[in-house]
Amino acid sequence: MNPFALVYDALWTMALASATISELVKPGNRVRFDEPDRRDPAKKTLQAADFPELWLVPSGSQAANLHANSCSASITRRYEFILHTGDLRMTESLLTVEWQLFCALVNWQSVLGALTWKSVASVKHTRLVEVRNGTIDQKRADGMNGWSAVWACDVDLMLPRQLMIGELSDA
């Protein structure tokens, strides 16, 4: 698995380490884009049982340095957790899931810091860069009201250039 996919998987692991998130967000309401048997994991129509719904999406890179030092390249990847609650009562799921997600992300050094790619620890830093709240996208929720939240975090990776170049011949 490549470093971007390793981080994606580890972020899900961190979120689901919360018993509260695992209980509130049912497995069918966790929108994962890394499952090989589901080309489009988003549900086409939503009902009350489909909430809360939690997505994790990669949302690009904020910075990349192909020559960060004499032997490494660096990149800052952004990932966003997107929560749709289907409920206007903030304490029922919005604030509860947000708090648990915050607690889970605090553990980044133990989880992301332990990731290795080709036996090299590559995650150097993770930070929460933005949290946005609002009411849910009515088109997405089939007319159901509710809160939504977007938690954006940046993950800094430092990768050995020689191993990256070796990927070109391994493909």
Number of C-alpha atoms within 10 A of each C-alpha: 9 11 17 15 12 14 24 18 17 17 22 16 14 19 22 18 14 16 11 16 21 14 10 18 21 15 12 15 20 21 19 19 17 14 10 6 7 10 9 11 16 17 12 9 10 17 12 11 11 18 22 24 22 25 18 23 16 18 13 12 14 12 11 15 12 12 12 15 12 8 13 17 18 21 19 21 20 21 23 22 21 20 25 26 28 28 20 16 12 13 10 13 24 22 14 15 24 18 14 18 20 14 14 20 19 15 13 19 14 10 17 25 16 14 18 15 16 14 7 13 16 21 25 16 15 21 14 16 11 11 14 10 13 11 15 21 16 12 9 14 20 13 13 17 16 22 21 23 22 20 19 20 22 22 21 21 21 21 23 19 18 11 14 15 10 10 11 8 7 7 5
